[in-house]
C-alpha cells in the first residue's frame, strides 16, 4: 500500500500537492489517518468534495467518488519550506495509516523510506 505525493502542475507558489492512494479502497483508512493527525471537517457550501483543515490552516480536499486527494499547504508557511511541509504531512498520514511504523525507534535497511517528492512513493503493507 502506498501514498504518493506530487506537486500539482501549474502551482507556481508550491501550495498545492496531490496525494495518490495506490488503492482507492484505502480511502477510509486515509480519512481516519487525517483525523488522527489533527484534520477536521470544514464544509464549504458548493464544494462537491470533502474539505478537511488542521489548526495550521493546511487543507485536504477529497473527491470521494474518485478518491482524488489534494493537499493545500498553508500560505503562512514560507515559500522555501512548503515542499518540506508537504513531505512532513505525508509522512504523518503514512504513520497514522500504518501504526507499526511508529513502534520502531530507528529505521533500518528494511524499513519504509520517508516520502519524497518526485520519487517512488513509500510502500505500506495493508494494516487490515
Secondary structure in CASP SS format (residue, H / E / C, confidence):
PFRMAT SS
TARGET T0000
AUTHOR 0000-0000-0000
METHOD secondary structure of the structure
MODEL  1
X C 1.00
X E 1.00
X E 1.00
X E 1.00
X E 1.00
X E 1.00
X E 1.00
X C 1.00
X C 1.00
X C 1.00
X C 1.00
X C 1.00
X C 1.00
X C 1.00
X C 1.00
X E 1.00
X E 1.00
X E 1.00
X E 1.00
X E 1.00
X E 1.00
X C 1.00
X C 1.00
X H 1.00
X H 1.00
X H 1.00
X H 1.00
X H 1.00
X H 1.00
X H 1.00
X H 1.00
X H 1.00
X H 1.00
X H 1.00
X H 1.00
X H 1.00
X C 1.00
X C 1.00
X C 1.00
X E 1.00
X E 1.00
X C 1.00
X C 1.00
X C 1.00
X C 1.00
X C 1.00
X C 1.00
X C 1.00
X C 1.00
X E 1.00
X E 1.00
X E 1.00
X E 1.00
X C 1.00
X C 1.00
X C 1.00
X C 1.00
X C 1.00
X E 1.00
X E 1.00
X E 1.00
X E 1.00
X E 1.00
X C 1.00
X C 1.00
X C 1.00
X C 1.00
X E 1.00
X E 1.00
X E 1.00
X E 1.00
X E 1.00
X C 1.00
X C 1.00
X C 1.00
X C 1.00
X C 1.00
X C 1.00
X H 1.00
X H 1.00
X H 1.00
X H 1.00
X H 1.00
X H 1.00
X H 1.00
X H 1.00
X H 1.00
X H 1.00
X H 1.00
X H 1.00
X H 1.00
X H 1.00
X H 1.00
X H 1.00
X H 1.00
X H 1.00
X H 1.00
X C 1.00
X H 1.00
X H 1.00
X H 1.00
X H 1.00
X H 1.00
X C 1.00
X C 1.00
X C 1.00
X C 1.00
X C 1.00
X C 1.00
X C 1.00
X C 1.00
X C 1.00
X C 1.00
X C 1.00
X C 1.00
X C 1.00
X C 1.00
X C 1.00
X C 1.00
X C 1.00
X C 1.00
X C 1.00
X E 1.00
X C 1.00
X C 1.00
X C 1.00
X C 1.00
X C 1.00
END
